[in-house]
Amino acid sequence: MKVTIRLNHPSTEIDVTDGIIGAIAAEISRIAGGNEVLNRLEAEMCLDRILAGGHSSDYAGSKGDPQ
């Protein structure tokens, strides 16, 4: 999975994937604590679901059940 954005100039493409995953992982850590590495893996899975259109407003770990 790769998320890119284009700036005003069409040939300028920036990969923002790592930044988005980092932001999701930081929010998971803030809300649920846990292990930094596992939070990052969870963030990657969350981003995959968002990009696939299967996102949810519930964090999977908040209720203890997988999504």
GUVOKOL-460753 format. One record per residue (C-alpha): chain; x negated, y, z negated; residue in three letters. Coordinates in steps of 0.05 Angstrom, whole numbers, plus 5000, padded with zeros to 4 digits. Each point is the difference from the previous one (the first is absolute). Example, Ala and Ser with C-alpha at 12.3 -4.5 7.8 and 13.67 -1.06 7.14 Angstrom:
2
<atom><c>A</c><X>4754</X><Y>4910</Y><Z>4844</Z><r>ALA</r></atom>
<atom><c>A</c><X>4973</X><Y>5069</Y><Z>5013</Z><r>SER</r></atom>
//
This chain:
67
<atom><c>A</c><X>5000</X><Y>5000</Y><Z>5000</Z><r>MET</r></atom>
<atom><c>A</c><X>4975</X><Y>5069</Y><Z>5018</Z><r>LYS</r></atom>
<atom><c>A</c><X>5034</X><Y>5067</Y><Z>4991</Z><r>VAL</r></atom>
<atom><c>A</c><X>4975</X><Y>5057</Y><Z>5042</Z><r>THR</r></atom>
<atom><c>A</c><X>5021</X><Y>5071</Y><Z>5011</Z><r>ILE</r></atom>
<atom><c>A</c><X>4986</X><Y>5046</Y><Z>5059</Z><r>ARG</r></atom>
<atom><c>A</c><X>4982</X><Y>5072</Y><Z>4990</Z><r>LEU</r></atom>
<atom><c>A</c><X>5017</X><Y>5056</Y><Z>5049</Z><r>ASN</r></atom>
<atom><c>A</c><X>4948</X><Y>4975</Y><Z>5049</Z><r>HIS</r></atom>
<atom><c>A</c><X>5023</X><Y>4933</Y><Z>5028</Z><r>PRO</r></atom>
<atom><c>A</c><X>4931</X><Y>4968</Y><Z>4998</Z><r>SER</r></atom>
<atom><c>A</c><X>4993</X><Y>5014</Y><Z>4925</Z><r>THR</r></atom>
<atom><c>A</c><X>5025</X><Y>4939</Y><Z>4963</Z><r>GLU</r></atom>
<atom><c>A</c><X>4989</X><Y>4990</Y><Z>4926</Z><r>ILE</r></atom>
<atom><c>A</c><X>5008</X><Y>4934</Y><Z>4963</Z><r>ASP</r></atom>
<atom><c>A</c><X>5037</X><Y>5015</Y><Z>4935</Z><r>VAL</r></atom>
<atom><c>A</c><X>5012</X><Y>4927</Y><Z>4980</Z><r>THR</r></atom>
<atom><c>A</c><X>4950</X><Y>4999</Y><Z>4943</Z><r>ASP</r></atom>
<atom><c>A</c><X>5027</X><Y>5065</Y><Z>4971</Z><r>GLY</r></atom>
<atom><c>A</c><X>5072</X><Y>4975</Y><Z>5001</Z><r>ILE</r></atom>
<atom><c>A</c><X>4981</X><Y>4934</Y><Z>4968</Z><r>ILE</r></atom>
<atom><c>A</c><X>4960</X><Y>5038</Y><Z>4947</Z><r>GLY</r></atom>
<atom><c>A</c><X>5059</X><Y>5045</Y><Z>4985</Z><r>ALA</r></atom>
<atom><c>A</c><X>5048</X><Y>4941</Y><Z>4993</Z><r>ILE</r></atom>
<atom><c>A</c><X>4950</X><Y>4963</Y><Z>4956</Z><r>ALA</r></atom>
<atom><c>A</c><X>4990</X><Y>5061</Y><Z>4955</Z><r>ALA</r></atom>
<atom><c>A</c><X>5076</X><Y>5007</Y><Z>4991</Z><r>GLU</r></atom>
<atom><c>A</c><X>5006</X><Y>4925</Y><Z>4983</Z><r>ILE</r></atom>
<atom><c>A</c><X>4944</X><Y>5009</Y><Z>4949</Z><r>SER</r></atom>
<atom><c>A</c><X>5033</X><Y>5062</Y><Z>4971</Z><r>ARG</r></atom>
<atom><c>A</c><X>5068</X><Y>4966</Y><Z>4993</Z><r>ILE</r></atom>
<atom><c>A</c><X>4982</X><Y>4928</Y><Z>4984</Z><r>ALA</r></atom>
<atom><c>A</c><X>4926</X><Y>5000</Y><Z>4980</Z><r>GLY</r></atom>
<atom><c>A</c><X>4965</X><Y>4936</Y><Z>5019</Z><r>GLY</r></atom>
<atom><c>A</c><X>4938</X><Y>4981</Y><Z>5037</Z><r>ASN</r></atom>
<atom><c>A</c><X>4971</X><Y>5049</Y><Z>5052</Z><r>GLU</r></atom>
<atom><c>A</c><X>4985</X><Y>4945</Y><Z>5051</Z><r>VAL</r></atom>
<atom><c>A</c><X>5068</X><Y>4967</Y><Z>4993</Z><r>LEU</r></atom>
<atom><c>A</c><X>5035</X><Y>5067</Y><Z>5004</Z><r>ASN</r></atom>
<atom><c>A</c><X>4963</X><Y>5014</Y><Z>5065</Z><r>ARG</r></atom>
<atom><c>A</c><X>5022</X><Y>4933</Y><Z>5029</Z><r>LEU</r></atom>
<atom><c>A</c><X>5071</X><Y>5014</Y><Z>4978</Z><r>GLU</r></atom>
<atom><c>A</c><X>4996</X><Y>5068</Y><Z>5033</Z><r>ALA</r></atom>
<atom><c>A</c><X>4977</X><Y>4968</Y><Z>5065</Z><r>GLU</r></atom>
<atom><c>A</c><X>5060</X><Y>4953</Y><Z>4998</Z><r>MET</r></atom>
<atom><c>A</c><X>5047</X><Y>5058</Y><Z>4985</Z><r>CYS</r></atom>
<atom><c>A</c><X>4973</X><Y>5039</Y><Z>5059</Z><r>LEU</r></atom>
<atom><c>A</c><X>5009</X><Y>4939</Y><Z>5045</Z><r>ASP</r></atom>
<atom><c>A</c><X>5073</X><Y>4996</Y><Z>4978</Z><r>ARG</r></atom>
<atom><c>A</c><X>5010</X><Y>5075</Y><Z>5011</Z><r>ILE</r></atom>
<atom><c>A</c><X>4971</X><Y>4996</Y><Z>5070</Z><r>LEU</r></atom>
<atom><c>A</c><X>5043</X><Y>4939</Y><Z>5015</Z><r>ALA</r></atom>
<atom><c>A</c><X>5062</X><Y>5038</Y><Z>4979</Z><r>GLY</r></atom>
<atom><c>A</c><X>5012</X><Y>4955</Y><Z>4939</Z><r>GLY</r></atom>
<atom><c>A</c><X>4983</X><Y>5050</Y><Z>4946</Z><r>HIS</r></atom>
<atom><c>A</c><X>5038</X><Y>5006</Y><Z>4935</Z><r>SER</r></atom>
<atom><c>A</c><X>5005</X><Y>5055</Y><Z>4949</Z><r>SER</r></atom>
<atom><c>A</c><X>4986</X><Y>4949</Y><Z>4946</Z><r>ASP</r></atom>
<atom><c>A</c><X>4928</X><Y>4982</Y><Z>4982</Z><r>TYR</r></atom>
<atom><c>A</c><X>4995</X><Y>4924</Y><Z>5000</Z><r>ALA</r></atom>
<atom><c>A</c><X>4963</X><Y>4998</Y><Z>4934</Z><r>GLY</r></atom>
<atom><c>A</c><X>5051</X><Y>5043</Y><Z>4963</Z><r>SER</r></atom>
<atom><c>A</c><X>5050</X><Y>4943</Y><Z>4994</Z><r>LYS</r></atom>
<atom><c>A</c><X>4951</X><Y>4944</Y><Z>5002</Z><r>GLY</r></atom>
<atom><c>A</c><X>5028</X><Y>4969</Y><Z>5063</Z><r>ASP</r></atom>
<atom><c>A</c><X>4964</X><Y>4997</Y><Z>5067</Z><r>PRO</r></atom>
<atom><c>A</c><X>5029</X><Y>5036</Y><Z>5060</Z><r>GLN</r></atom>
//
